[in-house]
Amino acid sequence: MSDVKLNSYRFGFGEEPTDEMLLKLMKEVADEAKESNQKATEFYWNQMLDNIEKKKQIWSERIKSLLNA
């Protein structure tokens, strides 16, 4: 099935999608959801690692100030 035909289809009254259309639509949605999930997971872990580095720096400065007191 061509992408043009698939993209021109609109869910509504009167015309039922074919099994092929539904399969392709579900695959596209699943692919987009997977990509979105991967981006969100990557962002989450990068943010967490950044927070860990910031906390390490804070604690390092606190320890140094206690040792020098």
PyMOL Python script that loads the backbone (N, CA, C, O; Angstrom):
from pymol import cmd

cmd.read_pdbstr("""\
ATOM      1  N   MET A   1       0.840  -1.172   0.000  1.00  0.00           N
ATOM      2  CA  MET A   1       0.000   0.000   0.000  1.00  0.00           C
ATOM      3  C   MET A   1       0.888   1.238   0.000  1.00  0.00           C
ATOM      4  O   MET A   1       1.883   1.313   0.721  1.00  0.00           O
ATOM      5  N   SER A   2       0.514   2.178  -0.801  1.00  0.00           N
ATOM      6  CA  SER A   2       1.322   3.394  -0.890  1.00  0.00           C
ATOM      7  C   SER A   2       1.072   4.283   0.321  1.00  0.00           C
ATOM      8  O   SER A   2      -0.005   4.273   0.918  1.00  0.00           O
ATOM      9  N   ASP A   3       2.097   5.047   0.660  1.00  0.00           N
ATOM     10  CA  ASP A   3       1.978   5.985   1.779  1.00  0.00           C
ATOM     11  C   ASP A   3       0.948   7.067   1.475  1.00  0.00           C
ATOM     12  O   ASP A   3       0.271   7.549   2.384  1.00  0.00           O
ATOM     13  N   VAL A   4       0.822   7.452   0.208  1.00  0.00           N
ATOM     14  CA  VAL A   4      -0.136   8.483  -0.172  1.00  0.00           C
ATOM     15  C   VAL A   4      -1.553   7.999   0.129  1.00  0.00           C
ATOM     16  O   VAL A   4      -2.362   8.735   0.694  1.00  0.00           O
ATOM     17  N   LYS A   5      -1.843   6.764  -0.250  1.00  0.00           N
ATOM     18  CA  LYS A   5      -3.179   6.221   0.003  1.00  0.00           C
ATOM     19  C   LYS A   5      -3.423   6.093   1.498  1.00  0.00           C
ATOM     20  O   LYS A   5      -4.511   6.406   1.982  1.00  0.00           O
ATOM     21  N   LEU A   6      -2.416   5.635   2.229  1.00  0.00           N
ATOM     22  CA  LEU A   6      -2.563   5.478   3.666  1.00  0.00           C
ATOM     23  C   LEU A   6      -2.753   6.832   4.347  1.00  0.00           C
ATOM     24  O   LEU A   6      -3.604   6.975   5.224  1.00  0.00           O
ATOM     25  N   ASN A   7      -1.968   7.814   3.945  1.00  0.00           N
ATOM     26  CA  ASN A   7      -2.062   9.146   4.553  1.00  0.00           C
ATOM     27  C   ASN A   7      -3.354   9.867   4.191  1.00  0.00           C
ATOM     28  O   ASN A   7      -3.784  10.760   4.922  1.00  0.00           O
ATOM     29  N   SER A   8      -3.974   9.500   3.088  1.00  0.00           N
ATOM     30  CA  SER A   8      -5.214  10.160   2.696  1.00  0.00           C
ATOM     31  C   SER A   8      -6.424   9.554   3.397  1.00  0.00           C
ATOM     32  O   SER A   8      -7.502  10.147   3.383  1.00  0.00           O
ATOM     33  N   TYR A   9      -6.265   8.390   4.006  1.00  0.00           N
ATOM     34  CA  TYR A   9      -7.386   7.751   4.690  1.00  0.00           C
ATOM     35  C   TYR A   9      -7.684   8.480   5.995  1.00  0.00           C
ATOM     36  O   TYR A   9      -6.768   8.867   6.720  1.00  0.00           O
ATOM     37  N   ARG A  10      -8.955   8.663   6.287  1.00  0.00           N
ATOM     38  CA  ARG A  10      -9.390   9.270   7.538  1.00  0.00           C
ATOM     39  C   ARG A  10     -10.409   8.345   8.184  1.00  0.00           C
ATOM     40  O   ARG A  10     -11.366   7.914   7.542  1.00  0.00           O
ATOM     41  N   PHE A  11     -10.196   8.044   9.455  1.00  0.00           N
ATOM     42  CA  PHE A  11     -11.169   7.233  10.168  1.00  0.00           C
ATOM     43  C   PHE A  11     -12.462   8.026  10.269  1.00  0.00           C
ATOM     44  O   PHE A  11     -12.452   9.218  10.574  1.00  0.00           O
ATOM     45  N   GLY A  12     -13.536   7.373  10.020  1.00  0.00           N
ATOM     46  CA  GLY A  12     -14.824   8.054  10.108  1.00  0.00           C
ATOM     47  C   GLY A  12     -15.934   7.122   9.668  1.00  0.00           C
ATOM     48  O   GLY A  12     -15.756   5.909   9.557  1.00  0.00           O
ATOM     49  N   PHE A  13     -17.050   7.708   9.429  1.00  0.00           N
ATOM     50  CA  PHE A  13     -18.212   6.923   9.025  1.00  0.00           C
ATOM     51  C   PHE A  13     -18.139   6.562   7.555  1.00  0.00           C
ATOM     52  O   PHE A  13     -17.682   7.351   6.728  1.00  0.00           O
ATOM     53  N   GLY A  14     -18.587   5.380   7.247  1.00  0.00           N
ATOM     54  CA  GLY A  14     -18.738   5.004   5.845  1.00  0.00           C
ATOM     55  C   GLY A  14     -17.642   4.131   5.288  1.00  0.00           C
ATOM     56  O   GLY A  14     -17.937   3.158   4.593  1.00  0.00           O
ATOM     57  N   GLU A  15     -16.405   4.432   5.558  1.00  0.00           N
ATOM     58  CA  GLU A  15     -15.308   3.672   4.954  1.00  0.00           C
ATOM     59  C   GLU A  15     -14.488   2.998   6.048  1.00  0.00           C
ATOM     60  O   GLU A  15     -13.911   3.664   6.908  1.00  0.00           O
ATOM     61  N   GLU A  16     -14.446   1.695   6.005  1.00  0.00           N
ATOM     62  CA  GLU A  16     -13.670   0.933   6.973  1.00  0.00           C
ATOM     63  C   GLU A  16     -12.243   0.753   6.453  1.00  0.00           C
ATOM     64  O   GLU A  16     -12.052   0.532   5.257  1.00  0.00           O
ATOM     65  N   PRO A  17     -11.248   0.842   7.322  1.00  0.00           N
ATOM     66  CA  PRO A  17      -9.874   0.605   6.880  1.00  0.00           C
ATOM     67  C   PRO A  17      -9.666  -0.890   6.606  1.00  0.00           C
ATOM     68  O   PRO A  17     -10.293  -1.748   7.227  1.00  0.00           O
ATOM     69  N   THR A  18      -8.788  -1.164   5.681  1.00  0.00           N
ATOM     70  CA  THR A  18      -8.472  -2.562   5.393  1.00  0.00           C
ATOM     71  C   THR A  18      -7.529  -3.084   6.477  1.00  0.00           C
ATOM     72  O   THR A  18      -6.932  -2.313   7.228  1.00  0.00           O
ATOM     73  N   ASP A  19      -7.414  -4.386   6.537  1.00  0.00           N
ATOM     74  CA  ASP A  19      -6.482  -4.985   7.496  1.00  0.00           C
ATOM     75  C   ASP A  19      -5.054  -4.513   7.230  1.00  0.00           C
ATOM     76  O   ASP A  19      -4.275  -4.296   8.158  1.00  0.00           O
ATOM     77  N   GLU A  20      -4.726  -4.360   5.959  1.00  0.00           N
ATOM     78  CA  GLU A  20      -3.386  -3.889   5.580  1.00  0.00           C
ATOM     79  C   GLU A  20      -3.160  -2.467   6.094  1.00  0.00           C
ATOM     80  O   GLU A  20      -2.084  -2.148   6.599  1.00  0.00           O
ATOM     81  N   MET A  21      -4.180  -1.617   5.963  1.00  0.00           N
ATOM     82  CA  MET A  21      -4.065  -0.241   6.465  1.00  0.00           C
ATOM     83  C   MET A  21      -3.869  -0.233   7.974  1.00  0.00           C
ATOM     84  O   MET A  21      -2.993   0.460   8.492  1.00  0.00           O
ATOM     85  N   LEU A  22      -4.690  -1.009   8.673  1.00  0.00           N
ATOM     86  CA  LEU A  22      -4.583  -1.055  10.129  1.00  0.00           C
ATOM     87  C   LEU A  22      -3.220  -1.567  10.569  1.00  0.00           C
ATOM     88  O   LEU A  22      -2.625  -1.034  11.505  1.00  0.00           O
ATOM     89  N   LEU A  23      -2.727  -2.594   9.899  1.00  0.00           N
ATOM     90  CA  LEU A  23      -1.416  -3.153  10.241  1.00  0.00           C
ATOM     91  C   LEU A  23      -0.312  -2.120  10.060  1.00  0.00           C
ATOM     92  O   LEU A  23       0.563  -1.973  10.914  1.00  0.00           O
ATOM     93  N   LYS A  24      -0.363  -1.402   8.930  1.00  0.00           N
ATOM     94  CA  LYS A  24       0.662  -0.401   8.666  1.00  0.00           C
ATOM     95  C   LYS A  24       0.570   0.759   9.662  1.00  0.00           C
ATOM     96  O   LYS A  24       1.589   1.243  10.154  1.00  0.00           O
ATOM     97  N   LEU A  25      -0.663   1.203   9.957  1.00  0.00           N
ATOM     98  CA  LEU A  25      -0.840   2.271  10.929  1.00  0.00           C
ATOM     99  C   LEU A  25      -0.321   1.869  12.307  1.00  0.00           C
ATOM    100  O   LEU A  25       0.365   2.645  12.971  1.00  0.00           O
ATOM    101  N   MET A  26      -0.652   0.652  12.728  1.00  0.00           N
ATOM    102  CA  MET A  26      -0.197   0.180  14.041  1.00  0.00           C
ATOM    103  C   MET A  26       1.320   0.069  14.083  1.00  0.00           C
ATOM    104  O   MET A  26       1.930   0.373  15.108  1.00  0.00           O
ATOM    105  N   LYS A  27       1.937  -0.360  12.993  1.00  0.00           N
ATOM    106  CA  LYS A  27       3.400  -0.465  12.954  1.00  0.00           C
ATOM    107  C   LYS A  27       4.032   0.921  13.051  1.00  0.00           C
ATOM    108  O   LYS A  27       5.008   1.107  13.777  1.00  0.00           O
ATOM    109  N   GLU A  28       3.483   1.893  12.323  1.00  0.00           N
ATOM    110  CA  GLU A  28       4.024   3.254  12.378  1.00  0.00           C
ATOM    111  C   GLU A  28       3.887   3.849  13.777  1.00  0.00           C
ATOM    112  O   GLU A  28       4.811   4.489  14.279  1.00  0.00           O
ATOM    113  N   VAL A  29       2.743   3.636  14.397  1.00  0.00           N
ATOM    114  CA  VAL A  29       2.532   4.154  15.754  1.00  0.00           C
ATOM    115  C   VAL A  29       3.494   3.485  16.725  1.00  0.00           C
ATOM    116  O   VAL A  29       4.072   4.146  17.588  1.00  0.00           O
ATOM    117  N   ALA A  30       3.666   2.175  16.586  1.00  0.00           N
ATOM    118  CA  ALA A  30       4.588   1.448  17.466  1.00  0.00           C
ATOM    119  C   ALA A  30       6.020   1.943  17.280  1.00  0.00           C
ATOM    120  O   ALA A  30       6.750   2.112  18.256  1.00  0.00           O
ATOM    121  N   ASP A  31       6.421   2.174  16.036  1.00  0.00           N
ATOM    122  CA  ASP A  31       7.776   2.677  15.766  1.00  0.00           C
ATOM    123  C   ASP A  31       7.981   4.061  16.383  1.00  0.00           C
ATOM    124  O   ASP A  31       9.025   4.334  16.976  1.00  0.00           O
ATOM    125  N   GLU A  32       6.981   4.930  16.238  1.00  0.00           N
ATOM    126  CA  GLU A  32       7.080   6.276  16.813  1.00  0.00           C
ATOM    127  C   GLU A  32       7.115   6.220  18.341  1.00  0.00           C
ATOM    128  O   GLU A  32       7.855   6.973  18.974  1.00  0.00           O
ATOM    129  N   ALA A  33       6.323   5.337  18.925  1.00  0.00           N
ATOM    130  CA  ALA A  33       6.312   5.192  20.383  1.00  0.00           C
ATOM    131  C   ALA A  33       7.658   4.668  20.882  1.00  0.00           C
ATOM    132  O   ALA A  33       8.163   5.118  21.911  1.00  0.00           O
ATOM    133  N   LYS A  34       8.226   3.728  20.156  1.00  0.00           N
ATOM    134  CA  LYS A  34       9.532   3.172  20.538  1.00  0.00           C
ATOM    135  C   LYS A  34      10.607   4.253  20.482  1.00  0.00           C
ATOM    136  O   LYS A  34      11.423   4.369  21.396  1.00  0.00           O
ATOM    137  N   GLU A  35      10.608   5.040  19.414  1.00  0.00           N
ATOM    138  CA  GLU A  35      11.595   6.111  19.270  1.00  0.00           C
ATOM    139  C   GLU A  35      11.428   7.159  20.368  1.00  0.00           C
ATOM    140  O   GLU A  35      12.410   7.622  20.948  1.00  0.00           O
ATOM    141  N   SER A  36      10.185   7.528  20.647  1.00  0.00           N
ATOM    142  CA  SER A  36       9.908   8.502  21.697  1.00  0.00           C
ATOM    143  C   SER A  36      10.368   7.985  23.054  1.00  0.00           C
ATOM    144  O   SER A  36      10.947   8.728  23.846  1.00  0.00           O
ATOM    145  N   ASN A  37      10.110   6.718  23.315  1.00  0.00           N
ATOM    146  CA  ASN A  37      10.522   6.110  24.574  1.00  0.00           C
ATOM    147  C   ASN A  37      12.046   6.081  24.702  1.00  0.00           C
ATOM    148  O   ASN A  37      12.585   6.343  25.777  1.00  0.00           O
ATOM    149  N   GLN A  38      12.734   5.767  23.619  1.00  0.00           N
ATOM    150  CA  GLN A  38      14.197   5.745  23.645  1.00  0.00           C
ATOM    151  C   GLN A  38      14.760   7.137  23.937  1.00  0.00           C
ATOM    152  O   GLN A  38      15.710   7.279  24.708  1.00  0.00           O
ATOM    153  N   LYS A  39      14.174   8.155  23.322  1.00  0.00           N
ATOM    154  CA  LYS A  39      14.639   9.529  23.562  1.00  0.00           C
ATOM    155  C   LYS A  39      14.399   9.941  25.008  1.00  0.00           C
ATOM    156  O   LYS A  39      15.259  10.555  25.639  1.00  0.00           O
ATOM    157  N   ALA A  40      13.228   9.600  25.526  1.00  0.00           N
ATOM    158  CA  ALA A  40      12.908   9.950  26.911  1.00  0.00           C
ATOM    159  C   ALA A  40      13.824   9.230  27.882  1.00  0.00           C
ATOM    160  O   ALA A  40      14.277   9.823  28.861  1.00  0.00           O
ATOM    161  N   THR A  41      14.102   7.964  27.626  1.00  0.00           N
ATOM    162  CA  THR A  41      14.993   7.190  28.488  1.00  0.00           C
ATOM    163  C   THR A  41      16.407   7.764  28.460  1.00  0.00           C
ATOM    164  O   THR A  41      17.049   7.900  29.501  1.00  0.00           O
ATOM    165  N   GLU A  42      16.885   8.099  27.270  1.00  0.00           N
ATOM    166  CA  GLU A  42      18.220   8.694  27.135  1.00  0.00           C
ATOM    167  C   GLU A  42      18.292  10.023  27.879  1.00  0.00           C
ATOM    168  O   GLU A  42      19.270  10.286  28.579  1.00  0.00           O
ATOM    169  N   PHE A  43      17.275  10.858  27.736  1.00  0.00           N
ATOM    170  CA  PHE A  43      17.239  12.144  28.436  1.00  0.00           C
ATOM    171  C   PHE A  43      17.261  11.922  29.944  1.00  0.00           C
ATOM    172  O   PHE A  43      18.004  12.592  30.662  1.00  0.00           O
ATOM    173  N   TYR A  44      16.444  10.980  30.428  1.00  0.00           N
ATOM    174  CA  TYR A  44      16.356  10.676  31.855  1.00  0.00           C
ATOM    175  C   TYR A  44      17.721  10.267  32.406  1.00  0.00           C
ATOM    176  O   TYR A  44      18.153  10.790  33.434  1.00  0.00           O
ATOM    177  N   TRP A  45      18.399   9.344  31.738  1.00  0.00           N
ATOM    178  CA  TRP A  45      19.694   8.865  32.233  1.00  0.00           C
ATOM    179  C   TRP A  45      20.758   9.950  32.146  1.00  0.00           C
ATOM    180  O   TRP A  45      21.593  10.063  33.043  1.00  0.00           O
ATOM    181  N   ASN A  46      20.745  10.740  31.098  1.00  0.00           N
ATOM    182  CA  ASN A  46      21.709  11.840  30.995  1.00  0.00           C
ATOM    183  C   ASN A  46      21.492  12.856  32.113  1.00  0.00           C
ATOM    184  O   ASN A  46      22.447  13.364  32.701  1.00  0.00           O
ATOM    185  N   GLN A  47      20.227  13.143  32.395  1.00  0.00           N
ATOM    186  CA  GLN A  47      19.905  14.072  33.479  1.00  0.00           C
ATOM    187  C   GLN A  47      20.359  13.496  34.813  1.00  0.00           C
ATOM    188  O   GLN A  47      20.924  14.213  35.639  1.00  0.00           O
ATOM    189  N   MET A  48      20.118  12.215  35.027  1.00  0.00           N
ATOM    190  CA  MET A  48      20.515  11.575  36.277  1.00  0.00           C
ATOM    191  C   MET A  48      22.036  11.589  36.446  1.00  0.00           C
ATOM    192  O   MET A  48      22.534  11.888  37.531  1.00  0.00           O
ATOM    193  N   LEU A  49      22.766  11.272  35.395  1.00  0.00           N
ATOM    194  CA  LEU A  49      24.230  11.289  35.474  1.00  0.00           C
ATOM    195  C   LEU A  49      24.756  12.699  35.740  1.00  0.00           C
ATOM    196  O   LEU A  49      25.721  12.882  36.482  1.00  0.00           O
ATOM    197  N   ASP A  50      24.114  13.684  35.133  1.00  0.00           N
ATOM    198  CA  ASP A  50      24.492  15.075  35.378  1.00  0.00           C
ATOM    199  C   ASP A  50      24.243  15.449  36.841  1.00  0.00           C
ATOM    200  O   ASP A  50      25.078  16.102  37.467  1.00  0.00           O
ATOM    201  N   ASN A  51      23.102  15.038  37.381  1.00  0.00           N
ATOM    202  CA  ASN A  51      22.795  15.306  38.789  1.00  0.00           C
ATOM    203  C   ASN A  51      23.792  14.618  39.721  1.00  0.00           C
ATOM    204  O   ASN A  51      24.182  15.187  40.741  1.00  0.00           O
ATOM    205  N   ILE A  52      24.199  13.416  39.379  1.00  0.00           N
ATOM    206  CA  ILE A  52      25.184  12.690  40.190  1.00  0.00           C
ATOM    207  C   ILE A  52      26.499  13.467  40.224  1.00  0.00           C
ATOM    208  O   ILE A  52      27.105  13.618  41.285  1.00  0.00           O
ATOM    209  N   GLU A  53      26.936  13.953  39.077  1.00  0.00           N
ATOM    210  CA  GLU A  53      28.191  14.715  39.016  1.00  0.00           C
ATOM    211  C   GLU A  53      28.098  15.992  39.843  1.00  0.00           C
ATOM    212  O   GLU A  53      29.053  16.366  40.524  1.00  0.00           O
ATOM    213  N   LYS A  54      26.960  16.653  39.783  1.00  0.00           N
ATOM    214  CA  LYS A  54      26.772  17.881  40.574  1.00  0.00           C
ATOM    215  C   LYS A  54      26.828  17.565  42.072  1.00  0.00           C
ATOM    216  O   LYS A  54      27.472  18.281  42.839  1.00  0.00           O
ATOM    217  N   LYS A  55      26.152  16.492  42.478  1.00  0.00           N
ATOM    218  CA  LYS A  55      26.158  16.111  43.895  1.00  0.00           C
ATOM    219  C   LYS A  55      27.571  15.716  44.346  1.00  0.00           C
ATOM    220  O   LYS A  55      27.983  16.053  45.455  1.00  0.00           O
ATOM    221  N   LYS A  56      28.306  15.005  43.494  1.00  0.00           N
ATOM    222  CA  LYS A  56      29.686  14.631  43.841  1.00  0.00           C
ATOM    223  C   LYS A  56      30.542  15.868  44.060  1.00  0.00           C
ATOM    224  O   LYS A  56      31.358  15.915  44.980  1.00  0.00           O
ATOM    225  N   GLN A  57      30.349  16.867  43.211  1.00  0.00           N
ATOM    226  CA  GLN A  57      31.110  18.103  43.331  1.00  0.00           C
ATOM    227  C   GLN A  57      30.767  18.823  44.638  1.00  0.00           C
ATOM    228  O   GLN A  57      31.653  19.312  45.338  1.00  0.00           O
ATOM    229  N   ILE A  58      29.484  18.880  44.953  1.00  0.00           N
ATOM    230  CA  ILE A  58      29.052  19.534  46.195  1.00  0.00           C
ATOM    231  C   ILE A  58      29.660  18.836  47.400  1.00  0.00           C
ATOM    232  O   ILE A  58      30.199  19.491  48.293  1.00  0.00           O
ATOM    233  N   TRP A  59      29.578  17.511  47.430  1.00  0.00           N
ATOM    234  CA  TRP A  59      30.111  16.768  48.577  1.00  0.00           C
ATOM    235  C   TRP A  59      31.630  16.856  48.653  1.00  0.00           C
ATOM    236  O   TRP A  59      32.206  16.889  49.740  1.00  0.00           O
ATOM    237  N   SER A  60      32.267  16.893  47.498  1.00  0.00           N
ATOM    238  CA  SER A  60      33.717  17.037  47.485  1.00  0.00           C
ATOM    239  C   SER A  60      34.128  18.370  48.107  1.00  0.00           C
ATOM    240  O   SER A  60      35.081  18.430  48.885  1.00  0.00           O
ATOM    241  N   GLU A  61      33.412  19.432  47.765  1.00  0.00           N
ATOM    242  CA  GLU A  61      33.710  20.750  48.330  1.00  0.00           C
ATOM    243  C   GLU A  61      33.431  20.786  49.834  1.00  0.00           C
ATOM    244  O   GLU A  61      34.183  21.403  50.590  1.00  0.00           O
ATOM    245  N   ARG A  62      32.368  20.136  50.263  1.00  0.00           N
ATOM    246  CA  ARG A  62      32.045  20.094  51.693  1.00  0.00           C
ATOM    247  C   ARG A  62      33.124  19.335  52.474  1.00  0.00           C
ATOM    248  O   ARG A  62      33.546  19.770  53.546  1.00  0.00           O
ATOM    249  N   ILE A  63      33.553  18.222  51.938  1.00  0.00           N
ATOM    250  CA  ILE A  63      34.589  17.417  52.614  1.00  0.00           C
ATOM    251  C   ILE A  63      35.884  18.209  52.690  1.00  0.00           C
ATOM    252  O   ILE A  63      36.540  18.232  53.732  1.00  0.00           O
ATOM    253  N   LYS A  64      36.258  18.860  51.591  1.00  0.00           N
ATOM    254  CA  LYS A  64      37.483  19.657  51.592  1.00  0.00           C
ATOM    255  C   LYS A  64      37.406  20.774  52.639  1.00  0.00           C
ATOM    256  O   LYS A  64      38.380  21.032  53.346  1.00  0.00           O
ATOM    257  N   SER A  65      36.250  21.433  52.736  1.00  0.00           N
ATOM    258  CA  SER A  65      36.123  22.530  53.689  1.00  0.00           C
ATOM    259  C   SER A  65      36.195  22.004  55.118  1.00  0.00           C
ATOM    260  O   SER A  65      36.720  22.695  55.990  1.00  0.00           O
ATOM    261  N   LEU A  66      35.685  20.806  55.386  1.00  0.00           N
ATOM    262  CA  LEU A  66      35.767  20.218  56.729  1.00  0.00           C
ATOM    263  C   LEU A  66      37.196  19.803  57.080  1.00  0.00           C
ATOM    264  O   LEU A  66      37.639  19.938  58.221  1.00  0.00           O
ATOM    265  N   LEU A  67      37.904  19.297  56.073  1.00  0.00           N
ATOM    266  CA  LEU A  67      39.288  18.876  56.314  1.00  0.00           C
ATOM    267  C   LEU A  67      40.209  20.075  56.538  1.00  0.00           C
ATOM    268  O   LEU A  67      41.203  19.977  57.258  1.00  0.00           O
ATOM    269  N   ASN A  68      39.877  21.184  55.927  1.00  0.00           N
ATOM    270  CA  ASN A  68      40.709  22.388  56.052  1.00  0.00           C
ATOM    271  C   ASN A  68      40.308  23.257  57.245  1.00  0.00           C
ATOM    272  O   ASN A  68      40.969  24.254  57.535  1.00  0.00           O
ATOM    273  N   ALA A  69      39.242  22.886  57.927  1.00  0.00           N
ATOM    274  CA  ALA A  69      38.781  23.709  59.053  1.00  0.00           C
ATOM    275  C   ALA A  69      39.606  23.523  60.289  1.00  0.00           C
ATOM    276  O   ALA A  69      39.334  24.150  61.312  1.00  0.00           O
TER     277      ALA A  69
END
""", "prot")
cmd.dss("prot")
cmd.show_as("cartoon", "prot")
cmd.util.cbc("prot")
cmd.orient("prot")
